Amino acid sequence: MPRFYIEADLAVDMHVELTETVFHHWVKVLRAQVGEKATLFNGQGGEYEVTLVEVAKKSASVAVDSFNPDDRTPGFSTLLG
């Protein structure tokens, strides 16, 4: 299941419009279709399983199905030079 960072507030049982970056990668590049699932995280702890519910020409939205409190985001940042 694909996993994406999204700059948006997330909560179970809400609908969220995908950002342009996530829309492009998931819908245009990976060719996701309505009904497919992904994992979204917003850097605020945990991650959310979502289902793609609507796809338009330049946008898409998901339904937030569940929350997993496991935080896989590293607690440090790395600078590559």
mmCIF file of the N, C-alpha and C atoms, coordinates in Angstrom:
data_MODEL
# 
_entry.id   MODEL 
# 
loop_
_atom_site.group_PDB 
_atom_site.id 
_atom_site.type_symbol 
_atom_site.label_atom_id 
_atom_site.label_alt_id 
_atom_site.label_comp_id 
_atom_site.label_asym_id 
_atom_site.label_entity_id 
_atom_site.label_seq_id 
_atom_site.pdbx_PDB_ins_code 
_atom_site.Cartn_x 
_atom_site.Cartn_y 
_atom_site.Cartn_z 
_atom_site.occupancy 
_atom_site.B_iso_or_equiv 
_atom_site.pdbx_formal_charge 
_atom_site.auth_seq_id 
_atom_site.auth_comp_id 
_atom_site.auth_asym_id 
_atom_site.auth_atom_id 
_atom_site.pdbx_PDB_model_num 
ATOM 1   N N  . MET A 1 1  ? 0.855   -1.171 0.000   1.00 0.00 ? 1  MET A N  1 
ATOM 2   C CA . MET A 1 1  ? 0.000   0.000  0.000   1.00 0.00 ? 1  MET A CA 1 
ATOM 3   C C  . MET A 1 1  ? 0.904   1.238  0.000   1.00 0.00 ? 1  MET A C  1 
ATOM 4   N N  . PRO A 1 2  ? 0.647   2.194  -0.906  1.00 0.00 ? 2  PRO A N  1 
ATOM 5   C CA . PRO A 1 2  ? 1.487   3.391  -0.936  1.00 0.00 ? 2  PRO A CA 1 
ATOM 6   C C  . PRO A 1 2  ? 1.313   4.241  0.319   1.00 0.00 ? 2  PRO A C  1 
ATOM 7   N N  . ARG A 1 3  ? 2.349   4.995  0.662   1.00 0.00 ? 3  ARG A N  1 
ATOM 8   C CA . ARG A 1 3  ? 2.346   5.842  1.855   1.00 0.00 ? 3  ARG A CA 1 
ATOM 9   C C  . ARG A 1 3  ? 2.821   7.229  1.431   1.00 0.00 ? 3  ARG A C  1 
ATOM 10  N N  . PHE A 1 4  ? 2.049   8.266  1.816   1.00 0.00 ? 4  PHE A N  1 
ATOM 11  C CA . PHE A 1 4  ? 2.346   9.628  1.387   1.00 0.00 ? 4  PHE A CA 1 
ATOM 12  C C  . PHE A 1 4  ? 2.286   10.597 2.557   1.00 0.00 ? 4  PHE A C  1 
ATOM 13  N N  . TYR A 1 5  ? 3.164   11.613 2.519   1.00 0.00 ? 5  TYR A N  1 
ATOM 14  C CA . TYR A 1 5  ? 3.093   12.740 3.440   1.00 0.00 ? 5  TYR A CA 1 
ATOM 15  C C  . TYR A 1 5  ? 2.128   13.752 2.839   1.00 0.00 ? 5  TYR A C  1 
ATOM 16  N N  . ILE A 1 6  ? 1.243   14.299 3.687   1.00 0.00 ? 6  ILE A N  1 
ATOM 17  C CA . ILE A 1 6  ? 0.308   15.312 3.214   1.00 0.00 ? 6  ILE A CA 1 
ATOM 18  C C  . ILE A 1 6  ? 0.215   16.423 4.250   1.00 0.00 ? 6  ILE A C  1 
ATOM 19  N N  . GLU A 1 7  ? 0.251   17.652 3.777   1.00 0.00 ? 7  GLU A N  1 
ATOM 20  C CA . GLU A 1 7  ? 0.106   18.799 4.667   1.00 0.00 ? 7  GLU A CA 1 
ATOM 21  C C  . GLU A 1 7  ? -1.374  19.105 4.817   1.00 0.00 ? 7  GLU A C  1 
ATOM 22  N N  . ALA A 1 8  ? -2.023  18.383 5.723   1.00 0.00 ? 8  ALA A N  1 
ATOM 23  C CA . ALA A 1 8  ? -3.451  18.555 5.952   1.00 0.00 ? 8  ALA A CA 1 
ATOM 24  C C  . ALA A 1 8  ? -3.805  17.990 7.316   1.00 0.00 ? 8  ALA A C  1 
ATOM 25  N N  . ASP A 1 9  ? -4.863  18.522 7.904   1.00 0.00 ? 9  ASP A N  1 
ATOM 26  C CA . ASP A 1 9  ? -5.382  17.935 9.134   1.00 0.00 ? 9  ASP A CA 1 
ATOM 27  C C  . ASP A 1 9  ? -6.105  16.657 8.753   1.00 0.00 ? 9  ASP A C  1 
ATOM 28  N N  . LEU A 1 10 ? -5.889  15.611 9.533   1.00 0.00 ? 10 LEU A N  1 
ATOM 29  C CA . LEU A 1 10 ? -6.508  14.315 9.253   1.00 0.00 ? 10 LEU A CA 1 
ATOM 30  C C  . LEU A 1 10 ? -7.230  13.819 10.494  1.00 0.00 ? 10 LEU A C  1 
ATOM 31  N N  . ALA A 1 11 ? -8.368  13.208 10.285  1.00 0.00 ? 11 ALA A N  1 
ATOM 32  C CA . ALA A 1 11 ? -9.126  12.585 11.368  1.00 0.00 ? 11 ALA A CA 1 
ATOM 33  C C  . ALA A 1 11 ? -10.020 11.512 10.757  1.00 0.00 ? 11 ALA A C  1 
ATOM 34  N N  . VAL A 1 12 ? -10.276 10.474 11.522  1.00 0.00 ? 12 VAL A N  1 
ATOM 35  C CA . VAL A 1 12 ? -11.127 9.374  11.052  1.00 0.00 ? 12 VAL A CA 1 
ATOM 36  C C  . VAL A 1 12 ? -12.518 9.907  10.714  1.00 0.00 ? 12 VAL A C  1 
ATOM 37  N N  . ASP A 1 13 ? -13.107 9.366  9.666   1.00 0.00 ? 13 ASP A N  1 
ATOM 38  C CA . ASP A 1 13 ? -14.456 9.683  9.182   1.00 0.00 ? 13 ASP A CA 1 
ATOM 39  C C  . ASP A 1 13 ? -14.573 11.042 8.491   1.00 0.00 ? 13 ASP A C  1 
ATOM 40  N N  . MET A 1 14 ? -13.463 11.632 8.082   1.00 0.00 ? 14 MET A N  1 
ATOM 41  C CA . MET A 1 14 ? -13.557 12.872 7.324   1.00 0.00 ? 14 MET A CA 1 
ATOM 42  C C  . MET A 1 14 ? -13.119 12.632 5.883   1.00 0.00 ? 14 MET A C  1 
ATOM 43  N N  . HIS A 1 15 ? -13.488 13.544 5.002   1.00 0.00 ? 15 HIS A N  1 
ATOM 44  C CA . HIS A 1 15 ? -13.035 13.518 3.618   1.00 0.00 ? 15 HIS A CA 1 
ATOM 45  C C  . HIS A 1 15 ? -11.982 14.602 3.450   1.00 0.00 ? 15 HIS A C  1 
ATOM 46  N N  . VAL A 1 16 ? -10.931 14.286 2.720   1.00 0.00 ? 16 VAL A N  1 
ATOM 47  C CA . VAL A 1 16 ? -9.815  15.206 2.528   1.00 0.00 ? 16 VAL A CA 1 
ATOM 48  C C  . VAL A 1 16 ? -9.488  15.275 1.042   1.00 0.00 ? 16 VAL A C  1 
ATOM 49  N N  . GLU A 1 17 ? -9.305  16.490 0.540   1.00 0.00 ? 17 GLU A N  1 
ATOM 50  C CA . GLU A 1 17 ? -8.844  16.642 -0.838  1.00 0.00 ? 17 GLU A CA 1 
ATOM 51  C C  . GLU A 1 17 ? -7.330  16.470 -0.834  1.00 0.00 ? 17 GLU A C  1 
ATOM 52  N N  . LEU A 1 18 ? -6.835  15.699 -1.775  1.00 0.00 ? 18 LEU A N  1 
ATOM 53  C CA . LEU A 1 18 ? -5.398  15.459 -1.855  1.00 0.00 ? 18 LEU A CA 1 
ATOM 54  C C  . LEU A 1 18 ? -4.668  16.719 -2.298  1.00 0.00 ? 18 LEU A C  1 
ATOM 55  N N  . THR A 1 19 ? -3.457  16.903 -1.781  1.00 0.00 ? 19 THR A N  1 
ATOM 56  C CA . THR A 1 19 ? -2.627  18.004 -2.250  1.00 0.00 ? 19 THR A CA 1 
ATOM 57  C C  . THR A 1 19 ? -2.197  17.701 -3.683  1.00 0.00 ? 19 THR A C  1 
ATOM 58  N N  . GLU A 1 20 ? -1.725  18.720 -4.370  1.00 0.00 ? 20 GLU A N  1 
ATOM 59  C CA . GLU A 1 20 ? -1.316  18.537 -5.765  1.00 0.00 ? 20 GLU A CA 1 
ATOM 60  C C  . GLU A 1 20 ? -0.220  17.483 -5.899  1.00 0.00 ? 20 GLU A C  1 
ATOM 61  N N  . THR A 1 21 ? 0.728   17.475 -4.966  1.00 0.00 ? 21 THR A N  1 
ATOM 62  C CA . THR A 1 21 ? 1.839   16.519 -5.022  1.00 0.00 ? 21 THR A CA 1 
ATOM 63  C C  . THR A 1 21 ? 1.358   15.086 -4.857  1.00 0.00 ? 21 THR A C  1 
ATOM 64  N N  . VAL A 1 22 ? 0.511   14.843 -3.846  1.00 0.00 ? 22 VAL A N  1 
ATOM 65  C CA . VAL A 1 22 ? 0.007   13.489 -3.616  1.00 0.00 ? 22 VAL A CA 1 
ATOM 66  C C  . VAL A 1 22 ? -0.907  13.070 -4.768  1.00 0.00 ? 22 VAL A C  1 
ATOM 67  N N  . PHE A 1 23 ? -1.761  13.979 -5.231  1.00 0.00 ? 23 PHE A N  1 
ATOM 68  C CA . PHE A 1 23 ? -2.632  13.681 -6.365  1.00 0.00 ? 23 PHE A CA 1 
ATOM 69  C C  . PHE A 1 23 ? -1.802  13.258 -7.579  1.00 0.00 ? 23 PHE A C  1 
ATOM 70  N N  . HIS A 1 24 ? -0.786  14.047 -7.896  1.00 0.00 ? 24 HIS A N  1 
ATOM 71  C CA . HIS A 1 24 ? 0.026   13.743 -9.076  1.00 0.00 ? 24 HIS A CA 1 
ATOM 72  C C  . HIS A 1 24 ? 0.681   12.364 -8.949  1.00 0.00 ? 24 HIS A C  1 
ATOM 73  N N  . HIS A 1 25 ? 1.325   12.115 -7.815  1.00 0.00 ? 25 HIS A N  1 
ATOM 74  C CA . HIS A 1 25 ? 2.061   10.856 -7.687  1.00 0.00 ? 25 HIS A CA 1 
ATOM 75  C C  . HIS A 1 25 ? 1.132   9.643  -7.622  1.00 0.00 ? 25 HIS A C  1 
ATOM 76  N N  . TRP A 1 26 ? 0.085   9.717  -6.804  1.00 0.00 ? 26 TRP A N  1 
ATOM 77  C CA . TRP A 1 26 ? -0.774  8.551  -6.600  1.00 0.00 ? 26 TRP A CA 1 
ATOM 78  C C  . TRP A 1 26 ? -1.727  8.322  -7.778  1.00 0.00 ? 26 TRP A C  1 
ATOM 79  N N  . VAL A 1 27 ? -2.385  9.387  -8.230  1.00 0.00 ? 27 VAL A N  1 
ATOM 80  C CA . VAL A 1 27 ? -3.414  9.230  -9.261  1.00 0.00 ? 27 VAL A CA 1 
ATOM 81  C C  . VAL A 1 27 ? -2.825  9.251  -10.670 1.00 0.00 ? 27 VAL A C  1 
ATOM 82  N N  . LYS A 1 28 ? -1.918  10.172 -10.933 1.00 0.00 ? 28 LYS A N  1 
ATOM 83  C CA . LYS A 1 28 ? -1.376  10.294 -12.289 1.00 0.00 ? 28 LYS A CA 1 
ATOM 84  C C  . LYS A 1 28 ? -0.243  9.303  -12.555 1.00 0.00 ? 28 LYS A C  1 
ATOM 85  N N  . VAL A 1 29 ? 0.727   9.204  -11.632 1.00 0.00 ? 29 VAL A N  1 
ATOM 86  C CA . VAL A 1 29 ? 1.880   8.332  -11.865 1.00 0.00 ? 29 VAL A CA 1 
ATOM 87  C C  . VAL A 1 29 ? 1.542   6.871  -11.575 1.00 0.00 ? 29 VAL A C  1 
ATOM 88  N N  . LEU A 1 30 ? 0.981   6.611  -10.389 1.00 0.00 ? 30 LEU A N  1 
ATOM 89  C CA . LEU A 1 30 ? 0.654   5.225  -10.016 1.00 0.00 ? 30 LEU A CA 1 
ATOM 90  C C  . LEU A 1 30 ? -0.708  4.773  -10.543 1.00 0.00 ? 30 LEU A C  1 
ATOM 91  N N  . ARG A 1 31 ? -1.456  5.692  -11.140 1.00 0.00 ? 31 ARG A N  1 
ATOM 92  C CA . ARG A 1 31 ? -2.755  5.405  -11.762 1.00 0.00 ? 31 ARG A CA 1 
ATOM 93  C C  . ARG A 1 31 ? -3.773  4.773  -10.808 1.00 0.00 ? 31 ARG A C  1 
ATOM 94  N N  . ALA A 1 32 ? -3.847  5.338  -9.608  1.00 0.00 ? 32 ALA A N  1 
ATOM 95  C CA . ALA A 1 32 ? -4.811  4.846  -8.616  1.00 0.00 ? 32 ALA A CA 1 
ATOM 96  C C  . ALA A 1 32 ? -6.237  5.080  -9.106  1.00 0.00 ? 32 ALA A C  1 
ATOM 97  N N  . GLN A 1 33 ? -7.115  4.174  -8.743  1.00 0.00 ? 33 GLN A N  1 
ATOM 98  C CA . GLN A 1 33 ? -8.524  4.244  -9.117  1.00 0.00 ? 33 GLN A CA 1 
ATOM 99  C C  . GLN A 1 33 ? -9.371  4.353  -7.848  1.00 0.00 ? 33 GLN A C  1 
ATOM 100 N N  . VAL A 1 34 ? -10.599 4.836  -7.998  1.00 0.00 ? 34 VAL A N  1 
ATOM 101 C CA . VAL A 1 34 ? -11.530 4.925  -6.877  1.00 0.00 ? 34 VAL A CA 1 
ATOM 102 C C  . VAL A 1 34 ? -11.624 3.556  -6.208  1.00 0.00 ? 34 VAL A C  1 
ATOM 103 N N  . GLY A 1 35 ? -11.570 3.550  -4.888  1.00 0.00 ? 35 GLY A N  1 
ATOM 104 C CA . GLY A 1 35 ? -11.650 2.316  -4.112  1.00 0.00 ? 35 GLY A CA 1 
ATOM 105 C C  . GLY A 1 35 ? -10.291 1.831  -3.621  1.00 0.00 ? 35 GLY A C  1 
ATOM 106 N N  . GLU A 1 36 ? -9.202  2.342  -4.211  1.00 0.00 ? 36 GLU A N  1 
ATOM 107 C CA . GLU A 1 36 ? -7.866  1.931  -3.766  1.00 0.00 ? 36 GLU A CA 1 
ATOM 108 C C  . GLU A 1 36 ? -7.518  2.601  -2.447  1.00 0.00 ? 36 GLU A C  1 
ATOM 109 N N  . LYS A 1 37 ? -6.652  1.931  -1.686  1.00 0.00 ? 37 LYS A N  1 
ATOM 110 C CA . LYS A 1 37 ? -6.273  2.399  -0.360  1.00 0.00 ? 37 LYS A CA 1 
ATOM 111 C C  . LYS A 1 37 ? -4.818  2.858  -0.343  1.00 0.00 ? 37 LYS A C  1 
ATOM 112 N N  . ALA A 1 38 ? -4.535  3.774  0.592   1.00 0.00 ? 38 ALA A N  1 
ATOM 113 C CA . ALA A 1 38 ? -3.174  4.265  0.812   1.00 0.00 ? 38 ALA A CA 1 
ATOM 114 C C  . ALA A 1 38 ? -3.054  4.648  2.280   1.00 0.00 ? 38 ALA A C  1 
ATOM 115 N N  . THR A 1 39 ? -1.837  4.951  2.674   1.00 0.00 ? 39 THR A N  1 
ATOM 116 C CA . THR A 1 39 ? -1.579  5.448  4.016   1.00 0.00 ? 39 THR A CA 1 
ATOM 117 C C  . THR A 1 39 ? -1.098  6.883  3.895   1.00 0.00 ? 39 THR A C  1 
ATOM 118 N N  . LEU A 1 40 ? -1.706  7.779  4.695   1.00 0.00 ? 40 LEU A N  1 
ATOM 119 C CA . LEU A 1 40 ? -1.281  9.171  4.731   1.00 0.00 ? 40 LEU A CA 1 
ATOM 120 C C  . LEU A 1 40 ? -0.751  9.489  6.118   1.00 0.00 ? 40 LEU A C  1 
ATOM 121 N N  . PHE A 1 41 ? 0.246   10.354 6.182   1.00 0.00 ? 41 PHE A N  1 
ATOM 122 C CA . PHE A 1 41 ? 0.711   10.866 7.470   1.00 0.00 ? 41 PHE A CA 1 
ATOM 123 C C  . PHE A 1 41 ? 0.998   12.343 7.303   1.00 0.00 ? 41 PHE A C  1 
ATOM 124 N N  . ASN A 1 42 ? 0.851   13.091 8.410   1.00 0.00 ? 42 ASN A N  1 
ATOM 125 C CA . ASN A 1 42 ? 1.028   14.539 8.332   1.00 0.00 ? 42 ASN A CA 1 
ATOM 126 C C  . ASN A 1 42 ? 2.099   15.063 9.278   1.00 0.00 ? 42 ASN A C  1 
ATOM 127 N N  . GLY A 1 43 ? 2.911   14.181 9.832   1.00 0.00 ? 43 GLY A N  1 
ATOM 128 C CA . GLY A 1 43 ? 3.990   14.608 10.703  1.00 0.00 ? 43 GLY A CA 1 
ATOM 129 C C  . GLY A 1 43 ? 3.557   14.958 12.105  1.00 0.00 ? 43 GLY A C  1 
ATOM 130 N N  . GLN A 1 44 ? 2.294   14.729 12.438  1.00 0.00 ? 44 GLN A N  1 
ATOM 131 C CA . GLN A 1 44 ? 1.777   15.057 13.765  1.00 0.00 ? 44 GLN A CA 1 
ATOM 132 C C  . GLN A 1 44 ? 1.597   13.808 14.611  1.00 0.00 ? 44 GLN A C  1 
ATOM 133 N N  . GLY A 1 45 ? 2.212   12.714 14.180  1.00 0.00 ? 45 GLY A N  1 
ATOM 134 C CA . GLY A 1 45 ? 2.132   11.462 14.917  1.00 0.00 ? 45 GLY A CA 1 
ATOM 135 C C  . GLY A 1 45 ? 1.120   10.511 14.319  1.00 0.00 ? 45 GLY A C  1 
ATOM 136 N N  . GLY A 1 46 ? 1.533   9.281  14.136  1.00 0.00 ? 46 GLY A N  1 
ATOM 137 C CA . GLY A 1 46 ? 0.648   8.252  13.601  1.00 0.00 ? 46 GLY A CA 1 
ATOM 138 C C  . GLY A 1 46 ? 0.437   8.388  12.112  1.00 0.00 ? 46 GLY A C  1 
ATOM 139 N N  . GLU A 1 47 ? -0.414  7.501  11.593  1.00 0.00 ? 47 GLU A N  1 
ATOM 140 C CA . GLU A 1 47 ? -0.730  7.513  10.177  1.00 0.00 ? 47 GLU A CA 1 
ATOM 141 C C  . GLU A 1 47 ? -2.170  7.055  9.987   1.00 0.00 ? 47 GLU A C  1 
ATOM 142 N N  . TYR A 1 48 ? -2.715  7.382  8.838   1.00 0.00 ? 48 TYR A N  1 
ATOM 143 C CA . TYR A 1 48 ? -4.132  7.157  8.555   1.00 0.00 ? 48 TYR A CA 1 
ATOM 144 C C  . TYR A 1 48 ? -4.286  6.311  7.300   1.00 0.00 ? 48 TYR A C  1 
ATOM 145 N N  . GLU A 1 49 ? -5.158  5.306  7.378   1.00 0.00 ? 49 GLU A N  1 
ATOM 146 C CA . GLU A 1 49 ? -5.497  4.539  6.180   1.00 0.00 ? 49 GLU A CA 1 
ATOM 147 C C  . GLU A 1 49 ? -6.662  5.256  5.516   1.00 0.00 ? 49 GLU A C  1 
ATOM 148 N N  . VAL A 1 50 ? -6.538  5.476  4.205   1.00 0.00 ? 50 VAL A N  1 
ATOM 149 C CA . VAL A 1 50 ? -7.560  6.201  3.458   1.00 0.00 ? 50 VAL A CA 1 
ATOM 150 C C  . VAL A 1 50 ? -7.982  5.405  2.232   1.00 0.00 ? 50 VAL A C  1 
ATOM 151 N N  . THR A 1 51 ? -9.181  5.720  1.737   1.00 0.00 ? 51 THR A N  1 
ATOM 152 C CA . THR A 1 51 ? -9.702  5.125  0.514   1.00 0.00 ? 51 THR A CA 1 
ATOM 153 C C  . THR A 1 51 ? -9.988  6.243  -0.475  1.00 0.00 ? 51 THR A C  1 
ATOM 154 N N  . LEU A 1 52 ? -9.526  6.085  -1.693  1.00 0.00 ? 52 LEU A N  1 
ATOM 155 C CA . LEU A 1 52 ? -9.780  7.059  -2.746  1.00 0.00 ? 52 LEU A CA 1 
ATOM 156 C C  . LEU A 1 52 ? -11.262 6.994  -3.112  1.00 0.00 ? 52 LEU A C  1 
ATOM 157 N N  . VAL A 1 53 ? -11.977 8.115  -2.956  1.00 0.00 ? 53 VAL A N  1 
ATOM 158 C CA . VAL A 1 53 ? -13.423 8.091  -3.179  1.00 0.00 ? 53 VAL A CA 1 
ATOM 159 C C  . VAL A 1 53 ? -13.875 8.908  -4.385  1.00 0.00 ? 53 VAL A C  1 
ATOM 160 N N  . GLU A 1 54 ? -13.032 9.842  -4.843  1.00 0.00 ? 54 GLU A N  1 
ATOM 161 C CA . GLU A 1 54 ? -13.427 10.660 -5.989  1.00 0.00 ? 54 GLU A CA 1 
ATOM 162 C C  . GLU A 1 54 ? -12.179 11.108 -6.742  1.00 0.00 ? 54 GLU A C  1 
ATOM 163 N N  . VAL A 1 55 ? -12.238 10.991 -8.059  1.00 0.00 ? 55 VAL A N  1 
ATOM 164 C CA . VAL A 1 55 ? -11.135 11.451 -8.904  1.00 0.00 ? 55 VAL A CA 1 
ATOM 165 C C  . VAL A 1 55 ? -11.717 12.329 -10.004 1.00 0.00 ? 55 VAL A C  1 
ATOM 166 N N  . ALA A 1 56 ? -11.195 13.552 -10.093 1.00 0.00 ? 56 ALA A N  1 
ATOM 167 C CA . ALA A 1 56 ? -11.564 14.472 -11.167 1.00 0.00 ? 56 ALA A CA 1 
ATOM 168 C C  . ALA A 1 56 ? -10.317 14.688 -12.030 1.00 0.00 ? 56 ALA A C  1 
ATOM 169 N N  . LYS A 1 57 ? -10.415 15.561 -13.003 1.00 0.00 ? 57 LYS A N  1 
ATOM 170 C CA . LYS A 1 57 ? -9.298  15.767 -13.914 1.00 0.00 ? 57 LYS A CA 1 
ATOM 171 C C  . LYS A 1 57 ? -8.057  16.308 -13.197 1.00 0.00 ? 57 LYS A C  1 
ATOM 172 N N  . LYS A 1 58 ? -8.251  17.222 -12.237 1.00 0.00 ? 58 LYS A N  1 
ATOM 173 C CA . LYS A 1 58 ? -7.103  17.844 -11.573 1.00 0.00 ? 58 LYS A CA 1 
ATOM 174 C C  . LYS A 1 58 ? -7.148  17.740 -10.057 1.00 0.00 ? 58 LYS A C  1 
ATOM 175 N N  . SER A 1 59 ? -8.013  16.895 -9.525  1.00 0.00 ? 59 SER A N  1 
ATOM 176 C CA . SER A 1 59 ? -8.101  16.756 -8.073  1.00 0.00 ? 59 SER A CA 1 
ATOM 177 C C  . SER A 1 59 ? -8.671  15.386 -7.718  1.00 0.00 ? 59 SER A C  1 
ATOM 178 N N  . ALA A 1 60 ? -8.531  15.054 -6.445  1.00 0.00 ? 60 ALA A N  1 
ATOM 179 C CA . ALA A 1 60 ? -9.087  13.795 -5.944  1.00 0.00 ? 60 ALA A CA 1 
ATOM 180 C C  . ALA A 1 60 ? -9.298  13.945 -4.441  1.00 0.00 ? 60 ALA A C  1 
ATOM 181 N N  . SER A 1 61 ? -10.194 13.134 -3.895  1.00 0.00 ? 61 SER A N  1 
ATOM 182 C CA . SER A 1 61 ? -10.414 13.169 -2.451  1.00 0.00 ? 61 SER A CA 1 
ATOM 183 C C  . SER A 1 61 ? -10.469 11.754 -1.910  1.00 0.00 ? 61 SER A C  1 
ATOM 184 N N  . VAL A 1 62 ? -10.195 11.666 -0.614  1.00 0.00 ? 62 VAL A N  1 
ATOM 185 C CA . VAL A 1 62 ? -10.164 10.379 0.070   1.00 0.00 ? 62 VAL A CA 1 
ATOM 186 C C  . VAL A 1 62 ? -11.062 10.427 1.298   1.00 0.00 ? 62 VAL A C  1 
ATOM 187 N N  . ALA A 1 63 ? -11.502 9.254  1.722   1.00 0.00 ? 63 ALA A N  1 
ATOM 188 C CA . ALA A 1 63 ? -12.189 9.095  3.001   1.00 0.00 ? 63 ALA A CA 1 
ATOM 189 C C  . ALA A 1 63 ? -11.168 8.522  3.971   1.00 0.00 ? 63 ALA A C  1 
ATOM 190 N N  . VAL A 1 64 ? -11.064 9.117  5.148   1.00 0.00 ? 64 VAL A N  1 
ATOM 191 C CA . VAL A 1 64 ? -10.129 8.637  6.163   1.00 0.00 ? 64 VAL A CA 1 
ATOM 192 C C  . VAL A 1 64 ? -10.825 7.521  6.935   1.00 0.00 ? 64 VAL A C  1 
ATOM 193 N N  . ASP A 1 65 ? -10.289 6.300  6.808   1.00 0.00 ? 65 ASP A N  1 
ATOM 194 C CA . ASP A 1 65 ? -10.940 5.115  7.373   1.00 0.00 ? 65 ASP A CA 1 
ATOM 195 C C  . ASP A 1 65 ? -10.497 4.789  8.790   1.00 0.00 ? 65 ASP A C  1 
ATOM 196 N N  . SER A 1 66 ? -9.204  4.871  9.057   1.00 0.00 ? 66 SER A N  1 
ATOM 197 C CA . SER A 1 66 ? -8.713  4.450  10.381  1.00 0.00 ? 66 SER A CA 1 
ATOM 198 C C  . SER A 1 66 ? -7.407  5.155  10.715  1.00 0.00 ? 66 SER A C  1 
ATOM 199 N N  . PHE A 1 67 ? -7.075  5.141  11.996  1.00 0.00 ? 67 PHE A N  1 
ATOM 200 C CA . PHE A 1 67 ? -5.856  5.769  12.510  1.00 0.00 ? 67 PHE A CA 1 
ATOM 201 C C  . PHE A 1 67 ? -4.991  4.715  13.161  1.00 0.00 ? 67 PHE A C  1 
ATOM 202 N N  . ASN A 1 68 ? -3.695  4.741  12.865  1.00 0.00 ? 68 ASN A N  1 
ATOM 203 C CA . ASN A 1 68 ? -2.726  3.858  13.497  1.00 0.00 ? 68 ASN A CA 1 
ATOM 204 C C  . ASN A 1 68 ? -1.768  4.761  14.277  1.00 0.00 ? 68 ASN A C  1 
ATOM 205 N N  . PRO A 1 69 ? -1.721  4.637  15.610  1.00 0.00 ? 69 PRO A N  1 
ATOM 206 C CA . PRO A 1 69 ? -0.898  5.549  16.401  1.00 0.00 ? 69 PRO A CA 1 
ATOM 207 C C  . PRO A 1 69 ? 0.608   5.328  16.266  1.00 0.00 ? 69 PRO A C  1 
ATOM 208 N N  . ASP A 1 70 ? 1.044   4.247  15.621  1.00 0.00 ? 70 ASP A N  1 
ATOM 209 C CA . ASP A 1 70 ? 2.476   4.016  15.441  1.00 0.00 ? 70 ASP A CA 1 
ATOM 210 C C  . ASP A 1 70 ? 3.067   5.154  14.619  1.00 0.00 ? 70 ASP A C  1 
ATOM 211 N N  . ASP A 1 71 ? 4.083   5.785  15.154  1.00 0.00 ? 71 ASP A N  1 
ATOM 212 C CA . ASP A 1 71 ? 4.716   6.919  14.483  1.00 0.00 ? 71 ASP A CA 1 
ATOM 213 C C  . ASP A 1 71 ? 6.017   6.455  13.846  1.00 0.00 ? 71 ASP A C  1 
ATOM 214 N N  . ARG A 1 72 ? 6.003   6.302  12.523  1.00 0.00 ? 72 ARG A N  1 
ATOM 215 C CA . ARG A 1 72 ? 7.203   5.844  11.814  1.00 0.00 ? 72 ARG A CA 1 
ATOM 216 C C  . ARG A 1 72 ? 8.067   7.002  11.348  1.00 0.00 ? 72 ARG A C  1 
ATOM 217 N N  . THR A 1 73 ? 7.657   8.238  11.650  1.00 0.00 ? 73 THR A N  1 
ATOM 218 C CA . THR A 1 73 ? 8.445   9.396  11.271  1.00 0.00 ? 73 THR A CA 1 
ATOM 219 C C  . THR A 1 73 ? 9.639   9.504  12.208  1.00 0.00 ? 73 THR A C  1 
ATOM 220 N N  . PRO A 1 74 ? 10.868  9.579  11.679  1.00 0.00 ? 74 PRO A N  1 
ATOM 221 C CA . PRO A 1 74 ? 12.028  9.661  12.554  1.00 0.00 ? 74 PRO A CA 1 
ATOM 222 C C  . PRO A 1 74 ? 12.022  10.931 13.404  1.00 0.00 ? 74 PRO A C  1 
ATOM 223 N N  . GLY A 1 75 ? 12.520  10.819 14.610  1.00 0.00 ? 75 GLY A N  1 
ATOM 224 C CA . GLY A 1 75 ? 12.566  11.944 15.522  1.00 0.00 ? 75 GLY A CA 1 
ATOM 225 C C  . GLY A 1 75 ? 13.782  12.825 15.296  1.00 0.00 ? 75 GLY A C  1 
ATOM 226 N N  . PHE A 1 76 ? 14.433  12.696 14.175  1.00 0.00 ? 76 PHE A N  1 
ATOM 227 C CA . PHE A 1 76 ? 15.609  13.503 13.854  1.00 0.00 ? 76 PHE A CA 1 
ATOM 228 C C  . PHE A 1 76 ? 15.596  13.847 12.376  1.00 0.00 ? 76 PHE A C  1 
ATOM 229 N N  . SER A 1 77 ? 16.354  14.832 12.002  1.00 0.00 ? 77 SER A N  1 
ATOM 230 C CA . SER A 1 77 ? 16.475  15.148 10.579  1.00 0.00 ? 77 SER A CA 1 
ATOM 231 C C  . SER A 1 77 ? 17.915  14.954 10.150  1.00 0.00 ? 77 SER A C  1 
ATOM 232 N N  . THR A 1 78 ? 18.090  14.646 8.894   1.00 0.00 ? 78 THR A N  1 
ATOM 233 C CA . THR A 1 78 ? 19.404  14.364 8.352   1.00 0.00 ? 78 THR A CA 1 
ATOM 234 C C  . THR A 1 78 ? 19.685  15.335 7.214   1.00 0.00 ? 78 THR A C  1 
ATOM 235 N N  . LEU A 1 79 ? 20.884  15.877 7.196   1.00 0.00 ? 79 LEU A N  1 
ATOM 236 C CA . LEU A 1 79 ? 21.290  16.758 6.129   1.00 0.00 ? 79 LEU A CA 1 
ATOM 237 C C  . LEU A 1 79 ? 22.355  16.057 5.292   1.00 0.00 ? 79 LEU A C  1 
ATOM 238 N N  . LEU A 1 80 ? 22.039  15.878 4.027   1.00 0.00 ? 80 LEU A N  1 
ATOM 239 C CA . LEU A 1 80 ? 23.007  15.257 3.121   1.00 0.00 ? 80 LEU A CA 1 
ATOM 240 C C  . LEU A 1 80 ? 23.671  16.355 2.330   1.00 0.00 ? 80 LEU A C  1 
ATOM 241 N N  . GLY A 1 81 ? 24.985  16.289 2.232   1.00 0.00 ? 81 GLY A N  1 
ATOM 242 C CA . GLY A 1 81 ? 25.668  17.376 1.535   1.00 0.00 ? 81 GLY A CA 1 
ATOM 243 C C  . GLY A 1 81 ? 26.586  16.925 0.463   1.00 0.00 ? 81 GLY A C  1 
# 
